[in-house]
């Protein structure tokens, strides 16, 4: 998924999405999420939450004007892995050895 990027919009939002197409005027994004930093208290680590970019629509693709994009960068490995987990329809189990005592329940 090397076409997954983080976009900082002129509104201040950080959006992670798959870039489908890019023209001089627009960028088409799919599976877009807003990245929300959250800190539970002073001195606590910052957690990153992902929320749907536009949760009130059935559409999966969004057209953004290029003039609304401040910058576009590739995500860190950890953020990309979290994004892939949120957007994947394939269940990826924890990497454990399955034994007779650890048979997964369906």
Beta strands, then each sheet from edge to edge (+ up, - down):
strand 1: 4-9
strand 2: 14-22
strand 3: 26-39
strand 4: 46-52
strand 5: 61-65
strand 6: 69-74
sheet 1: 4+ 3- 2+ 1- 6+
sheet 2: 4+ 3- 5+
end
